[in-house]
Amino acid sequence: MVTTSICISEILTTTPPFNRLSTDTLKRLTQKSQLLRYQMGQQIALKENIPAQIAILYQGQARLIGYTSECSLPSTLELLKPGAIIGWVSLLRSVPCETVIASTDAVCLLIPALTFQSLL
């Protein structure tokens, strides 16, 4: 876990759709969330696994990676910037489908999958 002065509630109140939650819900969500630092090249999400949490990219950048049947090499589908939410598509589909790798050192706010699903 990251030891920093970053305020989890500030991240949530400035990140859609979490910024629309009630004060009480935000308080509960803040208590269940944690910050985690990823080094450049470290995997944030893998297409082989349904994530145990969603990640909100707070600092740094990450690459959303795609694979095609014609080429075994991965390609970047999107360069993710702060505010991007990682893992939610896999959770909603109940099918693992996202590979995301930190392209710089990055800090993410992690919300447990069950907590996120209960908000839906």
N, C-alpha and C positions, 0 to 999 in steps of 0.2 A: 504494500500500500504506500502511497505517496504521503510524505509528511510535508505539508505545505499550508499556506494561509488561504488557499483557494476555498471559497465558500460554496458548498454543494447547492444550497438553496438559491444562490445567485445564478448558478449555471442553469438550474431548472426553470427559474422565473424568466430567463431570457431565451429559452429554447422552445420553439413550437414543437409539438402541441402541449408540452408540459406547462407552458406559461398560462394556460387556460384553466388549470386545476385550482380547486379551492385551497385556501390557506391551510386547513386541517389536512387535506390530502397531501399537499406539498410537504408539510411537516413530517408526516408518516413516511413518505417517499424518501425524504432526506435522510431519515434514520436508517433506512434499509439500503442506501446506496453507498458506494465507496469509489475512491479515485485510484487509478492504477496507471503506472508509467510503462510505456512500451518503447523498446529501443528500435532504432532503424532496422528494418528487415524482419522484425518479430511479427508473428501472425496474431491478428486480433480476432478473426473469425475464419473458420474453415468450411468448405463446401461439403465435407464429409460428416459434419456434426451439427445437430441442432444446438444452438448456443444455450448455455446455462444462464446467460444474461444478455441484455442489450448493452451497447456501449455508445455513449455520446462523445464524439471527438471534441475535446475541449481545447487542446493545444496541439500544434503540429499538423502533419498531413498523412494521409493513408491512401493506398491504391485499392480500388475495387477491381478484382482480377476476374477475367473470363477465360474460358477454355472452349475451343472449337473442335469438332470432330476431325477437321482436315489437318490441324496442326497440333502437335502435342505441347507446344510452347504456350505459356500463358500470355495474355495481352491485357493491358490496362483498359478497363471500360470507363472508369471515371477517377479523377483525382479528388479525393474527399478532403474537405476543409473543415475547420471548427464549426460545430453545429450539426454535422452529419450524424445520423443515427444508424448504427451498425447492428445487424442481427435481427431486426424486426421482421424482415421479409421471411426469413426462415421460420421464425416463430409463428407468424400468421398462416403460412402455408402448411406448417407441420412437416416440412420437407427441407433438409439442409441444402442451401443453394448459394451461399455467399462466401467468398474468399476475400479477406481484406488483410493487407499487410501494411504496417507502418512504413511510410517512405521517408520520414524523418523521425527523430525522437518525438514521442507523442504522449499526451495525457488524456485518458478517457474516464468518464464517469460511468460506472457500471451499475445497472439496475437489474436485480434478479428477474429471471424470465417469468416466474410465477407472479411476482409483483406487477410486472408490466402487463401480463395477460389479465390480471384482475382489474387493472385500470381500463382495459378495453371494454 
